[in-house]
Amino acid sequence: MNGSQSSSGKSLVWLLFVVMFFAHQDFWWWDDSSLVLGFLPIGLAYHALFSIGCALLGWLAISKAWPTELEVFADEMEETDSTKI
């Protein structure tokens, strides 16, 4: 992965993080007593979907913005440790 891909990936992750941060403040559902699927309060359904979105954001952060230098360093340390045994 070159520097520009990593930089754009980090920018995308940060942008989505900020969007998710503000979306978490779901004041628009506080007074709504609607039920989703006939049994699930709308606020709880929103947070269930929000949690799935957060998990997807975590996956995106790892796949697009994770520093590859850490992986190389960890692999080198693992190889060094295995030769000591």
Number of C-alpha atoms within 10 A of each C-alpha: 9 7 8 9 12 17 13 13 19 19 14 16 20 15 12 17 16 11 11 15 11 10 12 13 9 11 10 8 14 9 8 11 11 13 13 13 9 7 9 13 15 17 19 13 15 16 14 12 11 15 13 12 14 16 12 12 18 14 13 17 18 14 12 20 20 14 13 13 9 10 11 11 11 12 12 12 11 11 11 11 10 9 7 6 5
